[in-house]
Amino acid sequence: MELSPEEYGDYWGASVRVAVGVLVVLFGSRFVEPLLAHPEFGATAMGALLLAGLVLLGSFVAVLGLARATRTAVDVELRR
């Protein structure tokens, strides 16, 4: 598969999006961990909501990266 410079850049951009999505989920879970371990209900509920939001955000960004990589690969194969 031969890539043009633009397509190569699209692949790098897609891989960065996937990595950012994974990092958001990993660092978000570490950030929220003290709130989830707190004995008060309010802190635990806030931690759960933050964790759900960060997982949703990270998953969304990672799926956008996967979609961009797939679209680029399909475009390159169809161009052949």
C-alpha positions in Angstrom: 0.0 0.0 0.0 1.6 3.2 -1.1 0.6 6.4 0.8 0.8 10.0 -0.3 2.1 12.4 2.3 -1.5 13.5 3.2 -2.6 9.9 3.7 0.5 9.2 5.8 -0.4 12.3 7.9 -4.0 11.0 8.3 -2.7 7.7 9.6 -0.6 9.5 12.2 -3.5 11.7 13.2 -5.7 8.7 13.6 -3.1 6.9 15.8 -2.7 10.0 17.9 -6.5 10.2 18.4 -6.6 6.6 19.5 -3.7 7.1 21.9 -5.3 10.2 23.3 -8.6 8.4 23.9 -6.8 5.6 25.7 -4.9 8.1 27.8 -8.0 10.0 28.8 -9.6 6.8 30.1 -6.5 5.6 31.9 -5.6 9.0 33.5 -9.2 9.7 34.2 -9.7 6.5 36.1 -6.6 7.3 38.2 -7.9 10.9 38.8 -11.3 9.7 39.9 -10.1 6.8 42.0 -9.8 8.8 45.3 -13.4 10.0 44.9 -14.7 6.5 44.4 -12.8 5.3 47.5 -14.3 8.2 49.6 -16.8 7.0 52.2 -19.3 9.9 51.6 -22.1 9.3 49.1 -21.8 12.6 47.3 -18.1 12.2 46.6 -18.6 8.6 45.4 -21.5 9.7 43.1 -19.5 12.6 41.7 -16.6 10.2 41.1 -18.9 7.8 39.3 -20.3 10.5 37.1 -16.8 11.9 36.3 -15.6 8.4 35.5 -18.5 7.7 33.2 -18.0 11.0 31.4 -14.3 10.4 30.9 -14.8 6.9 29.7 -17.4 8.2 27.2 -15.1 11.0 26.0 -12.1 8.7 25.7 -14.1 6.0 23.8 -15.5 8.6 21.5 -12.1 10.1 20.6 -10.6 6.6 20.1 -13.4 5.5 17.8 -13.0 8.7 15.8 -9.4 7.7 15.3 -10.2 4.2 14.3 -12.8 5.5 11.8 -10.3 7.9 10.3 -7.7 5.2 9.9 -10.3 2.9 8.3 -11.5 5.6 6.0 -7.9 6.4 4.9 -7.2 2.7 4.3 -10.3 2.2 2.2 -9.6 5.3 0.2 -6.0 4.1 -0.5 -7.2 0.7 -1.6 -10.0 2.0 -3.8 -7.5 4.4 -5.5 -5.4 1.4 -6.6 
